[in-house]
Structures are given as C-alpha cells and as structure tokens.
C-alpha cells in the first residue's frame, strides 16, 4: 500500500498480481491496480483487474482488521 495522498493519511493506491483457479480447474492471473481507503477497522480496495482470460473486472474488496474477514466482489467490465 502506498500513502500517495499527502493530505489524507487513510487512503492511497496499490498495485500487484493475483492468481485464481476457477470451478473448471483453469488457472488465471491478473494485474491489479487501484486505490484503497481505511475507515476505522475496515479497509476497502477498489481495483480494475486485467485477467489472463481476456476479461477486465472491477473488484471491490473489504477487509475487516478486527475479525480478519475478507470479502471480494467482482464485476465484469468487458
């Protein structure tokens, strides 16, 4: 996580890679770029992912730092 915004310490940007295996056993990888924001014990990530299956996805991730719960929602953009 990068703290790129000098005026707001609770938000910034990130980039990275992800790998997943779908229900058919096919492996896909993704390049991920996005922004994040922290509100108390919750961090939300908003990313646009370029996946090796040829699709683009908007991914909204919510991480609860108290309960260690992580939820990811994907929306196809292409």
C-alpha positions as CSV (number, residue, x, y, z in Angstrom):
1,X,0.0,0.0,0.0
2,X,1.2,3.4,-0.9
3,X,0.3,6.6,1.0
4,X,0.3,8.8,-2.1
5,X,-2.1,11.4,-0.9
6,X,-0.2,13.7,1.5
7,X,-3.5,15.4,2.6
8,X,-5.3,12.2,3.6
9,X,-3.4,9.5,5.6
10,X,-6.2,7.0,5.4
11,X,-6.2,6.5,1.6
12,X,-3.7,5.7,-1.2
13,X,-3.0,3.4,-4.1
14,X,-1.8,-0.1,-4.7
15,X,-0.7,-2.4,-7.5
16,X,0.0,-6.1,-7.6
17,X,-0.8,-9.5,-9.1
18,X,-3.4,-12.2,-8.3
19,X,-3.8,-15.8,-9.2
20,X,-7.0,-17.9,-9.0
21,X,-8.4,-21.2,-10.1
22,X,-12.0,-21.4,-11.4
23,X,-14.6,-24.1,-10.9
24,X,-13.2,-25.9,-14.0
25,X,-9.7,-26.1,-12.6
26,X,-8.4,-23.4,-15.0
27,X,-5.8,-21.1,-13.7
28,X,-5.9,-17.3,-14.4
29,X,-3.7,-14.5,-13.3
30,X,-4.4,-10.8,-13.1
31,X,-2.6,-7.5,-13.0
32,X,-4.3,-5.3,-10.3
33,X,-4.2,-1.6,-9.9
34,X,-6.4,0.5,-7.7
35,X,-7.0,2.7,-4.7
36,X,-7.7,2.0,-1.0
37,X,-9.4,3.7,1.9
38,X,-9.5,3.0,5.6
39,X,-12.4,3.8,7.8
40,X,-11.7,2.6,11.4
41,X,-11.0,-1.1,11.3
42,X,-12.3,-1.6,7.7
43,X,-10.1,-1.2,4.6
44,X,-11.8,-1.1,1.2
45,X,-9.9,-1.7,-2.0
46,X,-11.2,-0.7,-5.4
47,X,-9.3,-2.1,-8.4
48,X,-9.5,-2.6,-12.1
49,X,-8.0,-6.0,-12.9
50,X,-6.7,-7.2,-16.3
51,X,-7.2,-11.0,-16.3
52,X,-5.4,-13.6,-18.5
53,X,-8.8,-15.0,-19.6
54,X,-9.2,-11.7,-21.6
55,X,-11.6,-10.0,-19.3
56,X,-11.5,-6.8,-17.2
57,X,-13.0,-6.8,-13.8
58,X,-13.8,-4.1,-11.3
59,X,-13.1,-5.7,-7.9
60,X,-14.3,-4.2,-4.6
61,X,-12.6,-5.8,-1.6
62,X,-13.5,-5.2,2.0
63,X,-11.1,-6.3,4.8
64,X,-12.1,-6.2,8.4
65,X,-9.0,-5.8,10.6
66,X,-10.8,-6.8,13.8
67,X,-12.4,-10.1,12.6
68,X,-9.9,-10.9,9.8
69,X,-12.9,-11.3,7.4
70,X,-12.2,-10.6,3.7
71,X,-14.9,-10.2,1.1
72,X,-14.3,-9.7,-2.6
73,X,-16.9,-8.8,-5.3
74,X,-16.1,-8.9,-9.0
75,X,-18.0,-7.0,-11.8
76,X,-17.2,-7.7,-15.4
77,X,-16.5,-4.5,-17.3
78,X,-15.8,-6.1,-20.7
